[in-house]
Amino acid sequence: MSEAKTVKCVVWDLDHTLWQGTLLEGDDLSITDEMRAVIRGLDERGILQSVASKNDHDLAWERLESLGLAEYFLLPRIGWGAKSAAVEEIAAELKFALDTIAFVDDQPVERAEVAFTLPQVRCYPAEQALSLLDLPEFTPARVTVDARRRRQMYQAGFSRDAARAAHRGPDAEFLRSLGLRMTIARADEESLGRLEELTLRTSQMNATGVHYSEDALLGLLGDPAHEVLAVTMADRFGDHGAVGIVLVARAAGVWHLKLLATSCRVVTWGAGSTVLSWLSDQAARAGVHLVADFRRTDRNRMMEVAYRFAGFTADPCACLAALPATGEFERLHLVPAPQPPSPTVTVEAVELDRPAVLDR
């Protein structure tokens, strides 16, 4: 078990753990103000929470609702099965590694059962619950804007997935029904933490795999030759948050796309191709070529396909002379053309175009 990783989800027992008393014995259940503060504090740090309790589901959930806390708990498992099975199911649905899950229970035998079956899961006694916020594994190095609303984004995602599963018809029809909206804006200091995360974590849809630190991105914000762009998305179910970063350097007659990375969560919504189409349209308006850095990895084949589908090729171009030489990346070239609006995504974006003469 790795203690170095930050906990991503806390799975709570209920009786004598989250609340005081036993539900099915008719006790007058109560939750202390201190416990409420822990639940809210974890939520504000972007740590998700769930429930694994041996109880009557309907009665327990009704009580959580009456206590005003039900909204904080995703994917609750309330029934009579093994708690290790409940914890494992919760982790699988969230797509979280087991060593990022914490389990809190007042019963030593329940903690032992989870620890034996799932040794990667971190188990805590109920009496330690009020001190969780003081422990390093519950203290993320950075709490971004998106982290503070992570629960709401997951809740929207579950609703979105359910609607997709229920949809009968072409995918394009479902995508149009979502009312997808993309915003491409110049980054600000508040968004840099999440943008750095995207350069670190994104793999399938990262064109180069280069990590840009928050300090490095901050330096580029003040450089007139660079554009640091934050991509966000939303739809009728809610906000996807920051889902992409675009880093463009301007040179004579050419825009140099140094990095494009989008979250894997929005691959199926066409985020990468929508950004590339918008950028091609902007470059065509400005009368410049586009050159994109690309470094092939064992995981980013989808990004290469997106570039190729957008029209980027490895054909040599005289415009490369305007860019610093590098042997680290393959450079893909595009002579851009005006692009029609996306049929499924409404794009609201900054204007990057600048007058220039395109040498075709």
C-alpha positions in Angstrom: 0.0 0.0 0.0 1.4 3.4 -1.0 0.9 6.1 1.5 2.4 8.6 -0.9 -0.8 8.8 -3.0 -3.5 11.3 -2.1 -6.8 9.7 -1.2 -9.4 10.2 -4.0 -12.4 8.7 -2.3 -13.5 8.0 1.3 -16.0 5.2 1.7 -17.9 5.5 5.0 -19.7 3.1 7.2 -22.8 4.6 8.8 -23.8 3.2 12.2 -21.4 4.5 14.9 -19.1 5.9 12.2 -20.8 8.6 10.1 -23.6 9.0 12.6 -24.0 8.1 16.3 -26.4 5.2 16.9 -27.8 2.1 15.1 -30.5 2.8 12.5 -32.3 -0.6 12.6 -32.4 -0.5 16.4 -34.5 2.7 16.3 -31.8 4.9 17.9 -32.1 8.7 17.7 -29.4 9.1 15.1 -27.3 12.2 15.1 -24.3 13.6 13.3 -22.0 16.0 15.1 -21.1 19.4 13.8 -17.5 18.2 13.7 -18.4 15.3 11.5 -20.3 17.5 9.1 -17.2 19.7 8.9 -15.1 16.7 7.9 -17.5 15.7 5.2 -17.7 19.2 3.8 -13.9 19.7 4.1 -13.2 16.6 2.1 -15.7 17.7 -0.5 -14.1 21.1 -0.8 -10.7 19.4 -1.4 -12.1 17.5 -4.3 -12.1 14.1 -2.4 -15.1 12.1 -3.4 -17.2 10.2 -0.8 -19.3 7.1 -0.8 -21.0 4.7 1.6 -20.6 0.9 2.4 -23.0 0.0 5.1 -24.8 -3.2 6.2 -28.2 -1.6 6.5 -31.7 -1.3 4.9 -30.9 0.8 1.8 -34.2 2.8 1.7 -34.2 3.6 5.4 -30.5 4.6 5.4 -30.7 6.8 2.3 -33.9 8.5 3.7 -32.0 9.2 6.9 -29.0 10.7 5.0 -31.4 12.9 3.0 -33.2 14.0 6.2 -29.8 14.9 7.7 -29.0 17.0 4.6 -26.0 14.9 3.6 -27.1 12.5 0.9 -25.8 14.8 -1.9 -22.2 14.2 -0.7 -22.2 10.5 -1.3 -21.7 8.9 -4.8 -22.5 5.3 -5.7 -23.6 4.2 -2.2 -23.6 0.5 -1.5 -26.1 -0.2 1.3 -27.1 -3.8 1.8 -25.9 -7.0 3.4 -23.0 -8.1 1.3 -19.3 -8.0 2.1 -17.9 -4.5 2.5 -14.8 -5.4 0.5 -17.1 -6.1 -2.5 -18.8 -2.8 -2.0 -15.5 -0.9 -1.8 -14.2 -2.7 -4.9 -17.4 -1.9 -6.9 -17.2 1.8 -5.9 -13.5 2.0 -7.0 -14.2 0.3 -10.3 -17.2 2.6 -11.2 -15.1 5.7 -10.3 -12.1 4.2 -12.2 -9.9 4.8 -9.2 -7.0 2.7 -8.2 -7.6 0.8 -5.0 -4.6 2.5 -3.3 -6.5 5.9 -3.6 -9.5 4.6 -1.6 -9.9 5.0 2.1 -12.4 3.0 4.2 -13.7 4.2 7.6 -15.6 1.8 9.9 -16.1 1.4 13.7 -15.9 -2.4 13.5 -12.5 -4.0 13.6 -13.8 -7.2 11.9 -15.1 -5.1 8.9 -11.8 -3.2 8.6 -9.9 -6.5 8.7 -12.2 -8.1 6.0 -11.5 -5.1 3.7 -7.8 -5.0 4.5 -7.4 -8.8 3.8 -9.4 -8.8 0.6 -8.2 -5.4 -0.7 -4.8 -4.8 0.9 -4.2 -1.6 -1.2 -7.2 0.1 0.5 -6.4 2.3 3.5 -8.5 1.5 6.5 -9.3 3.8 9.4 -11.2 3.3 12.7 -14.2 5.5 13.3 -12.5 7.3 16.1 -9.9 8.7 13.6 -12.6 10.2 11.4 -12.5 13.7 12.9 -8.7 13.9 12.2 -8.8 12.9 8.6 -8.4 16.5 7.4 -5.1 16.7 9.3 -3.5 13.7 7.6 -1.2 14.2 4.6 -2.9 11.6 2.4 -6.1 13.7 2.7 -4.4 17.0 1.8 -3.9 17.4 -1.9 -0.9 19.5 -2.9 -3.2 21.8 -4.8 -7.0 22.4 -4.7 -8.0 23.7 -8.1 -11.3 25.2 -9.2 -12.3 21.9 -10.8 -11.3 20.0 -7.7 -13.8 22.0 -5.6 -16.6 21.0 -7.9 -15.4 17.4 -8.7 -18.4 15.8 -7.0 -20.9 17.8 -9.1 -19.0 16.9 -12.3 -19.1 13.2 -11.4 -22.8 13.4 -10.6 -23.4 15.0 -14.0 -21.3 12.4 -15.6 -23.4 9.5 -14.1 -26.5 11.2 -15.4 -25.0 11.7 -18.8 -23.9 8.1 -19.0 -27.3 6.9 -18.0 -28.9 9.0 -20.7 -26.5 7.6 -23.3 -27.2 4.1 -22.3 -30.9 4.7 -22.6 -30.6 6.4 -26.0 -31.8 4.5 -29.0 -30.5 5.9 -32.2 -27.3 7.2 -33.9 -24.5 8.6 -31.7 -24.6 11.9 -33.6 -28.2 12.3 -32.6 -27.3 11.8 -28.9 -24.4 14.3 -29.2 -26.7 16.9 -30.6 -29.2 16.3 -27.8 -26.5 17.1 -25.2 -26.3 20.8 -26.1 -22.4 20.6 -25.9 -20.8 24.0 -25.3 -17.0 24.6 -25.6 -15.3 27.7 -24.4 -11.7 28.5 -25.5 -10.3 31.4 -23.5 -7.0 32.8 -22.6 -5.8 31.2 -19.4 -5.5 33.2 -16.1 -3.5 32.5 -13.0 -6.4 30.8 -11.3 -6.7 28.2 -14.1 -3.0 27.3 -14.3 -3.1 24.6 -11.6 -5.6 22.6 -13.5 -3.8 23.2 -16.8 -0.6 21.9 -15.3 -2.5 18.8 -14.3 -3.6 18.2 -17.8 0.0 18.3 -19.1 0.9 15.8 -16.4 -2.0 13.3 -16.5 -3.4 13.3 -20.0 -1.8 10.5 -22.1 -4.2 9.3 -24.8 -4.9 12.9 -26.0 -1.5 14.5 -25.3 0.4 15.4 -28.5 3.9 15.6 -26.9 3.8 14.4 -23.3 5.7 17.5 -22.2 5.0 18.7 -18.7 4.6 22.4 -18.2 4.8 23.5 -14.6 2.5 26.1 -13.2 5.5 28.5 -13.0 6.4 27.8 -16.7 2.8 28.5 -17.8 2.7 31.7 -15.7 5.8 32.9 -17.5 4.2 32.2 -20.9 1.1 34.2 -19.9 3.3 37.4 -19.9 4.9 36.5 -23.2 3.2 38.3 -26.2 4.6 35.7 -28.6 2.6 32.9 -26.8 -1.0 32.1 -26.3 -1.9 29.8 -23.4 -5.5 28.8 -23.9 -7.8 26.9 -21.5 -10.6 24.8 -22.9 -13.7 24.1 -20.9 -16.9 22.2 -21.7 -20.5 22.0 -20.5 -23.7 20.5 -21.6 -27.3 20.1 -20.4 -26.2 17.8 -17.6 -23.6 20.1 -16.1 -20.1 21.3 -16.3 -17.1 19.2 -17.5 -14.7 21.8 -16.2 -11.3 22.5 -17.7 -10.8 19.7 -20.3 -7.9 21.0 -22.4 -4.9 23.2 -22.9 -3.6 24.7 -26.1 -0.1 26.3 -26.3 0.6 28.3 -29.4 3.7 30.3 -30.3 3.6 33.0 -33.0 6.3 33.3 -35.6 6.5 35.0 -39.0 3.8 33.5 -41.2 3.3 30.5 -38.9 1.6 29.5 -35.7 3.5 26.9 -33.8 1.2 24.5 -31.9 3.6 23.4 -29.2 1.0 21.5 -27.1 -2.5 20.3 -27.4 -3.8 18.1 -24.6 -7.4 17.2 -23.8 -8.9 15.1 -21.0 -9.7 11.5 -21.8 -13.2 12.2 -20.3 -14.3 14.2 -23.3 -12.7 12.2 -26.1 -16.1 10.8 -27.1 -17.6 14.3 -27.3 -15.0 15.3 -30.0 -13.1 17.8 -27.9 -9.8 17.4 -29.7 -11.1 17.5 -33.2 -13.3 20.6 -32.3 -10.3 22.5 -31.0 -8.2 21.6 -34.1 -11.0 22.7 -36.4 -11.4 26.0 -34.5 -7.6 26.6 -34.6 -7.4 25.9 -38.3 -10.2 28.4 -38.9 -8.4 31.0 -36.8 -5.1 30.4 -38.7 -6.9 30.7 -42.0 -8.4 34.0 -41.0 -4.9 35.2 -39.9 -3.3 34.0 -43.1 -0.7 31.8 -41.4 0.4 28.2 -41.6 0.1 25.8 -38.7 2.9 23.6 -37.5 2.2 21.1 -34.7 4.8 19.3 -32.5 4.0 15.7 -32.1 5.8 12.9 -30.3 4.4 9.4 -30.7 4.0 7.3 -27.5 2.5 3.9 -26.9 -0.7 5.6 -25.8 -1.4 8.7 -27.9 -2.5 7.1 -31.1 -5.9 8.8 -30.8 -4.2 12.2 -30.8 -2.2 11.3 -33.9 -5.4 10.3 -35.7 -7.1 13.6 -34.7 -4.2 15.6 -36.2 -4.2 13.5 -39.4 -8.0 13.8 -39.7 -7.7 17.6 -39.3 -5.4 17.6 -42.3 -1.9 17.8 -40.7 0.8 16.0 -42.7 4.5 15.4 -42.3 5.2 17.1 -45.7 8.2 19.5 -45.6 7.4 23.2 -45.5 9.5 26.3 -45.9 7.7 27.8 -42.9 9.6 25.5 -40.6 12.6 27.8 -41.1 10.8 30.3 -38.9 10.8 27.9 -35.9 13.6 26.8 -33.6 15.1 23.5 -34.8 14.5 20.4 -32.7 15.0 16.8 -33.1 12.8 15.9 -30.2 9.4 16.1 -32.1 7.9 15.2 -35.4 6.5 18.4 -36.9 3.2 18.2 -38.7 2.2 20.9 -41.1 -1.2 22.3 -42.2 -2.2 24.9 -44.7 -5.4 25.9 -42.9 -8.7 26.6 -44.5 -11.9 28.2 -43.1 -13.9 25.6 -41.2 -17.7 25.2 -40.8 -19.2 25.2 -37.4 -19.3 21.9 -35.5 -22.7 20.1 -35.9 -22.6 18.9 -32.3 -20.6 21.5 -30.3 -21.2 25.2 -29.9 -17.8 27.0 -29.6 -17.4 30.3 -27.9 -13.8 31.4 -28.2 -11.2 34.2 -28.3 -10.1 35.6 -31.6 -6.5 34.8 -32.3 -6.3 35.9 -35.9 -3.7 38.5 -36.9 -3.2 39.9 -40.5 -0.5 38.2 -42.5 0.1 36.9 -46.0 -0.3 33.2 -46.5 2.3 31.8 -49.0 0.5 29.0 -50.6 
